[in-house]
Amino acid sequence: MSALNDLYTRMIDAMGVDGLEIPLTAVKFYKQEDEIPDAVLKNKPNLSLTSCQASKQASLGDAALLTEENIGCIAAAITFGLVDKDQAEPMGGPRVYTDVMKGQSGLGDDFTPPSPKDFTDGKVYACKSAGRPDFALFGDDDVGRFKDVETAKKAMKDMMAIQPPTMKAVFFYSKDFEEMDLMPDVVVLNVRSVEMTRIIQAYQFNTGKRVNASMGGLRVVNSDLIVRPFLTREINLAPYCLGARLLAEYQADRLGMGMPFSILEEVVQGMEDSKTGFPFHAYPGAAD
């Protein structure tokens, strides 16, 4: 059993509810100079996936290695440090997110996908204000994700990203990945609110630390739940975003909880140490 799987099993056992499952995704970053193990390389899909799709599929046991070539969301490529945020040339190739734009644009093969710089400059998220209906997602009536370019740029300043780009790949995998005992950089838990309550209680039991959530409505999986915990070394909580809800189809009653692997270790120890002080099995809905 991997160290990750052992921690997960201990956490669930300490929560004391038979049959409880909390979907978990492990995330490992590979820098430009890193050598990617063969056991990881063989999980590189030939089709494009958004980070939210990869995260959800990994929690179900289907690992995915995302690179500049196959990542389906340009915004996530920026966030993960796979591409420069000011790159003026489109990334090219089929991409899940921009393929939606192409389909609604009516331009067919004349469609030019937005570049990373178009995202950075706010044109994509404020497509109506920017006069770029080709960057819309929902047809002629789509007002965009922000009222104007300046508001979009303001919001994006708080979306953490690994810039300048230093990463070669991002690997999403489950607790059951046994090809090698791979230590993740970040773990994302797909929780119900009742489970989030108990996990925070477990974290606080030995540390006394509060959890401060920073959240938005876009780039939630890649920025709020993965890169923010990776850079700050703290837990972050966030609801899922537009892409996660519509493309990856995350369930309506689920929220995201991202944390460095070292904090997962603290959570599990706290869960075991505090189990007689927090009767999770008696919380309404805990066993549903």
C-alpha angles and dihedrals in degrees: 000000000000121000089248094052091047091054092048092050092049092049094050093045091052091051088064102216117125113233094011114155127182112189109237131192123193118207126201124185122212117200124215092262095046124104111230113221118241090239087062098039092059089065095064106121121222092220127065120263131185116232091250091052091048092048094051094044091049091055087057092052102266106120120207133193111206122200137164088275100056108022107121099207122062091200090057090048087058093045094050093048094245093125137022112264090224097049105136097198119083114249091237132211127071113318124180096227099044092041086065088055091049092051095053096040096072089218097111112187090356090070115113113200119229118266124231087259090057088059093045092049091054096244096121097048093042095040096150095048091044092052092241107128088162087070093056122112102200107041134259095332095054108123092191128239095290132030095242144356095265092054090048092051091048091053093047092055088071094047103098117227138173099247135195087041114256103156131099100185146351120218122207117194143153134247087258094062100122104164087101136353095257118182110216124221092216136015122206119201120200099213143176114230092254090056092046088055093056094044092053090048089052092049092050096046095080100018106039087213124143122225115237113200123211112188144162138174098255136051089016101148097041100035109022100034103031115019098035093054089042093055101033096038089224138110117265130191127202143156115245120267137234095279093044092051098042105028103029093029099221112191119265094240097051133099130184127246118186126187141159114263090249090060091050086059089053091048093052093048090048091048091055095043094049103038094110091050097052112043096202092175088065095052110110109260095009093119097039 
